[in-house]
Amino acid sequence: MPEQLPPELFDDIFFYLRASEDFASLYAFTEINDFFHTLAEPHLYYHFTLSDHDLYDDSTVIVTQNSIFAGHSPLQVLNLLTDKPHIVTRGYVRSLKLLIEAETNYGGIMDTERRRRWSDDIARLIAPLTSLECVTMSQQGMGMLLWRQFSRDLQVAFGNMLNLPSLWEVEICYLGLPLEVLCRSAMLKRLRLSGSNVSFGTHGQGVSPRTPENQRASLSALNFRHTNYPSIVSWLESGIGPDISRLQYLKATLEVASDYQHVSYMLSLCSSSLIHLALDPGNTGLSTCSSLLVLISLITRARIANLRYKVIARGQTVVMEPPLSRYPFSSSPLFPSSFDAASLSGPFSLSCLSSLKHLELCLEMSGFSSFGRAYTAPFHLSTEF
C-alpha cells in the first residue's frame, strides 16, 4: 500500500483552493473523512465578510465566492460559532471584513436602531476572535459614518481587536476615524486608508503621551487614497503614531499641491528603506500630471530597476502644461506648523531614496468619450535609469 502524502502537502493544496475561492472543493474535502475534515476546515473558515444589509438573516452559513464579496449577517456567523465552537478555540478565523451601509431614511436621519443592532452583534462576534491577522472596515453607499456613531461596546471590542498580537494588517475605507484608535496596534505592519476622513487630536480622544519606541508599530507598507494628509503627518510626528523608518512600500494619491509636501515628509522618514513607491494624482487634471513629469528629472541618480509609467486619456489629446513648481516635492511638511525642518531644508529629490528600486506613476485624465487610449513614457525617459 503506498504511503500517504504528508499533511503539509495537503495544506498547500487547500491554501491554493482558498486563494482561488474554490469553496465547493473545500466543502467536498471536509466530507471525505476526519483526516481531510481537520485539514480543510481551517481554510474554509479562514475569512468572513460581514454585512449589515440583512441583519435578521439567520440562515445557515455557506461560504461561497459571493459571500466573500457581499458578506453574511453577523447573526449567521454568531450561530455558526455557537454550533461549532472549535472554529474559535482553534483560531480558524484569521481575516475579517466589515461592510457597513450608511443607510438613511427619507428624512436623511441615520437609522439608529439598525446601527445599534449591528453594533451589538459585531461587538459580540469579534470579541472571541483572538487570532485575527487582517481586518478591513469599509462603508458602503453614500454619506460618511463617524466613529462616534458606533456603540461604546463596539468601540471597545474594535480597540481590543487592534491590540491583538496576531494583527498585522488593517484597512479602513470611507469612515470617519480618529487615528488614536490605531495606536493600540503595536504589531501592525500594513495600513491602508482609502477615502477616510481621518482625524488626530479631536472628537475628545485627546493626545496620549509619546509611546515608547519598543511599543510603537513599525510599518512596512502604507497605502493612502483620498485621505487627510495633514492629520496623518501630525499623527506620525506626534510620537504615538507608527514608526515608518523601515517602510518598504508607499502608495499615495496626490490631489492638491500641499499633498506633495506632506508625502515628501513621509518620504524623508523612510529615505533609506523605501523600495517601492507608487504615486497617483487621481483626477486632478493636467497641472498635476505635469508636476509628476518634473519628478522624473529629479530621480536620475536613484538606483531604479523597474519603471512603470502609464497615462490614460479618454477622448482628448494629452498636452502637458508647464509645471506649477520646479520642485513638486519639498522635504518639510505644511502641518504641523511646529515641525522643525532645519535639518531637511532644500528641495527634496527622489534621488535621496537610496533603496528605491520600483517607481510606479499612474496618471489618468477623464474625458467625455467612452473610448480610451494608452500612452507609455518616451523611451529616453525610461533609459535614463
Salt bridges, closest charged atoms under 4 A:
ASP11 OD1 - HIS43 NE2 2.85
GLU41 OE2 - HIS37 NE2 3.39
GLU41 OE1 - HIS86 NE2 2.91
ASP52 OD2 - ARG115 NH1 2.89
GLU101 OE2 - HIS53 ND1 3.23
GLU103 OE1 - ARG114 NE 3.32
GLU113 OE2 - ARG116 NH2 2.63
ASP120 OD2 - ARG116 NH1 2.87
ASP121 OD2 - ARG117 NE 3.07
ASP121 OD1 - ARG124 NH1 3.47
GLU133 OE2 - ARG94 NH1 2.94
GLU169 OE2 - ARG190 NE 3.98
GLU171 OE2 - ARG192 NE 2.95
GLU213 OE2 - ARG216 NH1 3.03
ASP243 OD2 - ARG246 NH1 3.27
GLU255 OE2 - HIS226 ND1 2.82
ASP280 OD2 - ARG225 NH1 3.33
GLU360 OE1 - HIS276 NE2 3.41
GLU360 OE1 - ARG308 NH1 3.63
GLU364 OE2 - ARG314 NH1 2.53
